[in-house]
Amino acid sequence: MRAAVLHETGQDKLDVLDDIEAVGFGPGKARIRVRATGLCHSDISAMNGVLPQPAPFVPGHEGAGEILDVGDGVTHVKPGDRVLVCWLPACRQCPACRRGQTQLCLAGFMNAGTPNFKRAGDSSDVFGFAGTGTFTEEVVVDAGCAVPIPDDVPFDIAALIGCGVTTGLGAAVNTADVAAGSSVAVIGCGGVGVSAIQGARLKGAAEIVAVDPVASRREAALRFGATQAVAPDELADANQRLTAGEGFDYVFEVVGKSATARTAYEATRRGGTLCVVGAGAMDDQVQFNMFELFFDEKRILPSLYGGGDVLQSYERAIALWRAGRIDLESMITHRVQLTGINEALEQMRSGVALRTCIEI
């Protein structure tokens, strides 16, 4: 079957091969025919080594498709069911799950170290990103990764909900719990950033400032609910105009770099909330002094995968989309076939795409 493979960490292009086989099917597993998958910046981060991932591997974790087969013991889905791929399934048994913090369950990460593909010719192992790997025609995953979706939800919309929408929307709704009438700044306005903007709008934020170096993304952010959109070097001026220099009530860092995290902290008012959403590198250190942490009393809240139960978050996103309260269709700015995956990578790197949908 066909899949896009990164042979070595650090390579900037994927190799689309026709001799890949999905492996690992058995009890507790599900085989999925992928129909649509989104390109998330985390895929690029795994390719360049910012996020740890064994290679060679098939990127992609934001996907949706149909169940082809299920292993023994799998009862919540059956062949023919339409599903989205959850890259961080909860075991429901570990201490984090029992505390109700299912987004912190580590069981799903264990799948990342087990190959779920191989080359047909030499049988060499090929991993799937985050234990999934959706840049392929078929994938075998832990059954918990296969989440049923209603028939009225298109595959491309379901794929977005599988990661970017859940992450950004949940950061505003779950983690930060944005207060009505508040001021918000969102630094980084790709797919996750505009989802955070939509979440802040839903929660009733009075001012939502989108911050991004790419003009087309700033323009898009205004369509998704931002009240103003500025380049990074204009943030200080916006802060002065809107808050008299006090700082924003909530600032979302959706880039994943220490420099933007520090900028976000400085743009947050005393007693305000900095929500860290971007996935960064383990060796990228951000510095705070002990006096400012104590004296300014700013809350620093990391948000992993939307900071809540992902199954509930999926259901909420679908309900909001059905009601027209969030716009997911317009987030897909580009579409390519799997053979055009490297074109999609360039669209992401250049910033011209909010989300590119790979149709398979």
C-alpha positions in Angstrom: 0.0 0.0 0.0 1.0 3.6 -0.3 2.4 5.7 2.5 4.7 8.7 3.0 7.8 7.9 4.9 10.6 10.0 6.6 13.7 7.9 6.4 15.9 9.9 8.8 15.2 12.6 11.3 16.2 16.0 9.9 15.1 15.3 6.3 12.7 18.0 5.0 10.9 15.8 2.4 8.9 12.6 2.6 9.2 9.7 0.3 5.9 8.4 -1.0 6.3 4.6 -1.3 4.0 1.8 -2.6 5.6 -1.1 -0.7 4.5 -0.3 2.9 2.5 -2.8 4.9 0.5 -2.1 8.1 1.5 -4.6 10.8 0.6 -5.4 14.4 -3.0 -6.4 13.9 -4.4 -8.6 16.6 -6.4 -8.6 19.8 -7.2 -5.1 21.0 -6.3 -3.5 17.6 -8.2 -1.9 14.8 -7.3 -1.6 11.1 -8.4 1.7 9.6 -8.7 2.8 5.9 -7.6 6.4 6.1 -9.8 8.8 4.0 -8.5 12.2 5.1 -5.7 13.5 7.3 -4.6 17.0 8.2 -1.0 18.2 8.3 -0.3 19.5 11.8 2.9 21.5 12.7 3.7 18.7 15.2 4.3 16.4 12.2 7.0 18.8 11.0 8.4 19.1 14.5 8.8 15.3 14.6 10.5 15.3 11.2 13.1 17.9 12.3 13.6 16.3 15.7 12.0 18.9 17.9 9.5 16.2 19.1 11.0 12.8 19.9 10.0 10.1 17.4 11.9 7.0 16.2 12.7 6.8 12.5 12.0 5.8 9.9 8.4 6.7 10.4 5.1 7.6 8.8 4.0 11.1 10.0 0.4 12.1 10.5 -1.8 11.8 13.6 -4.8 14.0 12.6 -6.9 11.5 10.6 -10.2 9.9 9.9 -11.5 7.0 7.9 -13.3 3.6 8.0 -12.8 0.5 10.1 -11.6 -2.4 8.0 -11.2 -5.0 10.7 -11.0 -5.3 14.5 -9.1 -7.7 16.7 -10.5 -9.9 19.5 -11.9 -8.0 22.4 -12.8 -4.9 20.4 -16.5 -4.1 20.8 -16.9 -0.3 20.5 -16.3 -0.3 16.7 -16.9 -2.8 13.9 -16.0 -3.0 10.2 -17.6 -0.2 8.2 -17.8 2.2 11.1 -16.6 5.8 10.5 -13.9 6.9 13.0 -11.5 9.6 13.7 -8.0 8.8 15.0 -7.2 9.8 18.6 -3.4 9.9 19.0 -3.6 10.0 22.8 -6.1 7.4 23.9 -6.8 7.1 27.6 -6.4 3.7 29.3 -9.0 4.8 32.0 -7.1 2.8 34.6 -3.9 4.7 35.4 -3.6 7.3 38.3 -4.0 10.2 35.8 -7.1 8.7 34.3 -8.6 8.0 37.7 -8.0 11.6 38.7 -10.0 12.7 35.6 -6.9 14.0 33.8 -7.2 11.6 30.9 -5.2 13.9 28.6 -2.2 13.1 30.8 -2.5 9.3 30.3 0.9 7.9 29.1 -0.5 4.6 27.8 -0.9 6.0 24.2 2.7 7.2 24.1 3.9 3.7 24.6 2.6 2.9 21.2 5.1 5.3 19.6 7.9 2.9 20.3 6.3 -0.1 18.5 6.5 -0.3 14.7 3.1 -0.5 13.0 4.5 -0.5 9.4 7.2 -2.4 7.5 8.7 -2.3 4.1 7.4 -5.2 2.0 10.7 -5.8 0.3 13.1 -6.2 3.3 10.6 -6.3 6.2 12.4 -3.4 7.9 10.5 -1.7 10.7 8.7 1.6 10.1 7.1 3.5 13.0 4.0 5.6 13.0 4.1 9.1 14.5 2.7 9.1 18.0 1.7 5.5 17.6 -0.5 6.3 14.7 0.9 7.4 11.3 -2.0 8.7 9.1 -0.1 9.7 5.9 -1.0 6.2 4.6 -3.8 4.3 3.0 -4.2 1.9 6.0 -3.0 1.9 9.5 -3.2 -0.5 12.5 -3.7 1.2 15.8 -4.7 0.4 19.4 -8.4 0.2 19.3 -8.7 3.1 21.7 -7.3 5.3 19.0 -10.4 4.6 16.8 -13.2 6.9 18.0 -16.6 6.5 16.2 -18.0 9.6 14.5 -21.6 10.4 13.4 -22.5 9.9 9.7 -23.1 13.6 9.1 -19.5 14.5 10.0 -17.3 14.6 6.9 -13.9 12.9 7.1 -12.0 16.1 6.6 -13.8 17.8 9.5 -13.4 14.8 11.7 -9.7 14.8 11.0 -9.3 18.4 12.2 -11.3 17.6 15.4 -8.8 14.7 16.0 -6.1 17.2 16.9 -5.8 20.9 16.0 -9.4 21.9 16.8 -9.5 20.0 20.1 -6.1 21.4 21.1 -6.9 25.0 20.4 -10.5 25.1 21.4 -9.8 23.2 24.6 -7.0 25.5 25.6 -9.5 28.4 25.7 -12.5 26.6 27.0 -11.0 24.0 29.4 -7.5 25.1 30.5 -7.7 28.9 30.6 -11.5 29.0 31.0 -11.6 32.4 29.4 -13.9 34.8 31.3 -16.6 36.8 29.4 -15.6 40.4 28.8 -11.9 39.7 29.1 -9.0 40.6 26.9 -7.1 37.9 25.0 -4.0 37.7 22.8 -3.1 34.6 20.7 0.5 34.3 19.6 0.7 32.0 16.6 -2.4 31.8 14.3 -2.2 28.5 12.4 -4.8 25.8 12.8 -4.4 25.5 16.5 -4.2 29.3 17.0 -7.4 30.0 15.1 -9.1 27.3 17.1 -8.0 29.0 20.3 -9.4 32.3 18.9 -12.7 30.6 18.2 -12.7 29.2 21.7 -12.1 32.6 23.2 -14.9 34.1 21.1 -17.3 31.3 22.3 -16.4 32.2 25.9 -17.3 35.8 25.4 -13.9 37.5 25.3 -14.3 41.2 24.5 -11.0 41.8 22.8 -9.1 39.0 20.9 -5.8 40.1 19.4 -4.2 37.7 16.9 -0.4 37.9 16.6 1.3 36.3 13.6 4.1 37.3 11.2 2.2 36.0 8.2 -0.3 38.6 6.7 -2.6 35.9 5.3 -2.9 34.3 8.7 -3.7 37.6 10.4 -6.4 38.2 7.8 -7.8 34.7 8.4 -7.8 35.2 12.2 -10.1 38.2 11.8 -12.6 36.0 10.0 -12.5 33.4 12.9 -13.3 35.9 15.6 -10.2 38.0 16.4 -11.0 41.7 16.9 -7.6 42.8 15.9 -4.6 41.2 14.1 -1.0 42.4 14.4 2.5 41.4 13.5 4.7 40.4 16.4 6.5 43.8 16.4 3.1 45.5 16.8 2.1 43.6 19.9 3.5 46.1 22.4 1.5 48.9 20.7 -1.7 46.8 20.8 -1.1 46.1 24.5 -0.7 49.8 25.1 -3.8 50.8 23.1 -6.1 48.1 24.5 -4.9 47.7 28.1 -3.0 50.9 28.8 0.1 48.7 29.0 -1.2 46.6 31.9 -1.3 43.5 29.8 -3.9 41.1 28.6 -6.1 38.9 30.8 -5.2 35.8 28.8 -2.3 35.2 26.4 -2.0 31.9 24.5 1.4 30.9 23.2 0.8 28.6 20.2 4.3 28.5 18.7 6.3 26.3 21.0 9.4 28.4 21.4 11.0 30.0 24.4 11.2 33.4 22.8 7.5 33.5 22.2 6.7 32.1 25.6 8.7 34.9 27.2 6.9 37.5 25.0 3.6 36.0 26.0 4.5 36.2 29.7 5.5 39.8 29.4 2.2 40.6 27.5 0.1 39.0 30.3 -1.1 41.3 33.0 -0.2 40.8 36.7 -2.6 38.2 38.0 -3.4 37.1 34.4 -3.1 33.8 32.7 -0.4 32.6 30.3 -1.6 29.4 28.5 1.2 27.4 26.8 -0.2 25.4 23.9 2.7 25.1 21.5 4.7 21.9 21.5 8.4 22.8 21.9 11.8 21.1 22.1 13.1 19.6 25.3 16.4 21.6 25.1 14.7 25.0 24.5 14.8 26.7 27.9 12.7 29.7 28.9 13.8 31.8 31.8 11.9 33.6 34.6 13.3 35.2 37.7 12.0 34.2 41.1 10.9 37.7 42.0 8.6 38.2 39.0 7.1 34.7 39.5 6.2 35.6 43.1 5.4 39.3 42.7 3.4 39.4 39.5 1.3 36.3 40.4 0.7 35.3 36.8 -0.7 31.9 36.2 1.3 29.7 33.8 -1.0 27.0 32.5 0.3 24.4 30.0 -2.4 22.8 27.9 -1.9 19.3 26.4 -4.4 18.2 23.8 -7.0 20.7 25.0 -6.6 20.1 28.7 -9.6 17.8 29.1 -11.2 14.5 28.3 -10.7 14.2 24.6 -13.8 12.1 24.0 -16.0 14.8 25.6 -14.0 17.5 23.7 -14.7 15.7 20.3 -18.4 15.6 21.1 -18.5 19.3 22.1 -16.6 20.3 18.9 -19.1 18.3 16.8 -22.1 19.9 18.5 -20.7 23.4 18.1 -19.9 22.8 14.5 -23.4 21.4 13.8 -24.9 24.5 15.4 -22.7 26.9 13.4 -20.9 28.2 16.4 -17.5 27.3 15.1 -16.2 27.3 11.5 -14.2 24.3 10.7 -14.7 24.1 6.9 -12.8 27.4 6.4 -9.8 26.2 8.3 -9.0 23.9 5.4 -7.3 26.3 3.1 -5.5 23.7 0.8 -6.1 20.2 -0.3 -3.7 17.7 -1.9 -3.5 14.0 -2.6 -1.0 11.8 -0.7 1.4 12.2 -3.7 1.4 15.9 -3.1 2.5 15.6 0.6 5.7 17.6 0.1 3.7 20.4 -1.4 1.6 20.4 1.8 4.8 20.6 3.9 5.9 23.7 2.0 2.5 25.3 2.5 2.8 24.7 6.2 6.4 25.9 6.5 5.7 29.1 4.5 2.6 29.9 6.6 0.2 30.2 3.7 -1.9 27.2 4.9 -4.0 27.1 8.1 -4.6 23.4 7.5 -3.9 21.3 4.4 -6.1 18.3 4.1 -4.5 15.2 2.5 -7.2 13.3 0.7 -6.4 9.6 0.5 
